[in-house]
Amino acid sequence: MTEPAETRSDEPHLEDPEEKKKLSFTEQLTEARKNSDGAFSFLMSALAIVSVTAGCTALMILLLLLPIFVFVVGLVNMGNCPVNPWIPTYLLVLGTIVIFSNLSFLSRSCCSEKVVTCCNCLQLPLNAFLIVWFILGNIWVYGSLGEVNTSNSTIIHNSTLVDNPDYCDPLTYWLAFWLITLVYVALLVTIVAGLATVGALRRSHNGVQGEETPIVERGQ
C-alpha cells in the first residue's frame, strides 16, 4: 500500500516546472531545438532563454548606461574636434535618440496606454532617422581616419603655437569609431550565427529523415 503511494508522489515531481529551470543553458537550448518547428521558432525560444540569464541582465544595464555616456562625451567635447566638428554632434544626437528609445521601451510597463501609443508612433521615424544618422557617422568618422590626430591639440606654424586643425579629442573620436565598427561586427556575428543555426537544423532534420527511411522500407 505504501509503495504505490510513493510512486504517485514521485511522478508529479518529475514534471515539476521548477526542475526544468535547473537545466543548464546548453540543455535548455537543446530542449528548445527539439521542440521547435523551424528555424524561426528555435530562434524565438533561444532568445527567450538568453533573456533570463545573468549575462543578459548585465548587458541590458550596459545598454541603458552606454547612451548616457555617449551623450555626455559628445556634449563635453562639442568644440574639441576641429578635424570634423560633426563627430561630437554625432555622439550627442546618437545618445539622445537611444536614451529616448530606451525610455519609450521602459514606459510600456509603467505608463498609460496613451503614452505608450505616442512613443510607439515616434519609434518608426526615429529608427529611420537613426539609420540615416549612422550612415552620416560613417562618412564623418571613417572619412577622418587618415588625417585625424588624437595626441597633439596644438602645432607650431611659422614659429607660432596654433591649434591643430587635424586634432580630435581621443575619447570622442575613438568612441565614435568603435561604436560604428561594433555595429558591423554585431551584424556579421548575427549573420554567421543565423546561418549556423539554419545549417544545424537542416542537418538535424536530414538525420531524422534518414532514421525514418529504413522503417518505411521494412513496412513496404
N, C-alpha and C positions, 0 to 999 in steps of 0.2 A: 504493500500500500504506500510505503514511504518513497520507494524508488521512482514510481511513475510521477509522483508529485514533484520530486526534484528535477526530473527530466522536463516537465512542463515549465518549471520556473526558469530553466536554463535556456529554453527556446526563444522566448522574447528577448532575453539578454543578448543573444547573438544578433538580433535585428535592431538593437537599440541604436538610435541615431548618434548618440554620444560616442559609440565605438567607432563609427565612421570618421568622426572628427580626429581620432587618434592616428589615422593613416598618415604616412609621410607624404611630403609634397609630390614625390615621384609616383607613389602608389595612387594618389588622388588623380594625377594626370593619366595614369594607365587605366584607371577605372572609368574616367571620363571618355577616353578614346574607345573603350569597349561599348559604352552606352550611347555613343554619338552616331547619328545617322549619316553625317558627312563632314567635310572639312569646316564648313561654317559653324555647324553645331558644336564641333570639338573646340573651335576657336573661342566661341562664347563661353563654353564650360571652363576652358583653361583660364580665360580672363577672370571669371568669377572666382576660381580657386586662388589665382595670384593676388586678387584684390584684397583678400583677407589675411595675407601674410604680413609679418612684421616688416619685411623689406619694402613692401608696397606702402605701408604706413609711413615709413621714413621717407620714401620717395615723394609721397603726397605732401609731406611737410616741407621738403626741399622745393617742390614746385610752387608752393604757396609763398615761400620766403624769397626765392630767386628773383621774381619780377620786382619785388620791393627793392632789392639790392641793385638791380639793373636800373631802375628808375632813379635811385639816389646817385649812382655813379654818373649817369647822363646829366642829371641836374647840376651836380657839383662841378663838372668839367665842361660846361657849355662853351666857355671861351678858351679852352685849353687844348684845342686840336686844330691848329691852323692848316695842317696838311689837307684836311677836309672837315670843315665845321659841321657838316651834316652827320658825322659819326656820333657825337654826343646826342644830337637830336634824335637820331635813330634809336639809341638806347632809351631815351626819355619817353618817346612815343610807344616803343615796344613794351616797356614796363607798364605804362599806363593802360594799354589795351589788355594785357594779360592779367593785370590786377582786377580790372573790371570784369573780365571773363570769369575769373575765379570767384569773385563776389556774386556774380549772377548765378553761378553754379551752386554756391553755398546757400543762396537765398531760397532755393527750391524747398528746403526743409524748414525754414523759419519765417518766411514772408507770406503775404496773402497771394491769392491766385492772380490778382491784377498785376502785382509787382513782378511775379514770375513770368506772366504773359508778356509784359512790357520788355523784360530782359531777353526773353526768347526772340522777340521781334527784332531787337537790336543785334542779336548774335550773328545773324547771317551777313548783314552788311559789314559788321566788324571783322568777321572772318575773311570776307572778300578784300577789305582794306588791308588786313594783316598779310595776305598773300602778296599784294602789290608792294607793301612796305618792305617785306622780306626780299623781294627782287631788287628794290632800290638799295637796300642794305648790302646786297651782294655787290652791286656796282660801286658803291661808296667805299666799302671796306676792302674788297679784293682789288679794286682799282688803285688803291693807295698802297698796296703791299710792297711794290717795288721801290717806292720813294720815301716811305714813312721812316721817321727817326724817332725812336721812343726813349732815347738816352740823353740827348742834348737839346734843351729848350732854347738855347742861345748859340750863336756862332759869331765869329769875328769876320767882319766885312769892311775892307778898307781901313783896317786898324781900329774899327769901332765894333763894340759888342751890340749885336742886334738880335731880335727874335728870329729863331729858326723857322722858316716857312714850311719846312717838311716835318716839323715836330708834332707829336700827338702823345698825350698822356698814356703811359704804357698800360695801365689798368683799363682805361677807356677803350683803347684800340684792340687789345688782345681779348678783352671780354666780348666785344662785338664780333671779333674774328672767330672765336671758338663757339660762340652761340650759333653763328651761321653754319660753321663747319659741323657741329654736332647734329644739326638738323639733317644734313646729308648722311652722316654716319648712322643715325637712328633710322632713316629711310632705307638705307642699304641693309641694315640688320633685319628690319621688318620684312623686306622682300625675301632675303635669304631664309629667314625663319618660316615665312609663309610657304615658300617653295619646298623646304624640307618637310614641313608638316603635310603638305599635299602628297609629296612623294612617299612618306611613311604610311599614310592612309591608303594609297594605291597599292603599295606592296602588301599591306595587311589584308586588303580586300582581295588581291590576287591569290594570297596564301589561303584564305578561306575558301575561295572557289576551287583551288587545287585540291583541298582536302575533301570537298563535297563531290568532286568528279568521280572518284572510284566508287563511291556509294551509289551513284546513279547507274554506273555501268553494271554493278552487281545486280541491281534491281531489274535491269533490262535482261 
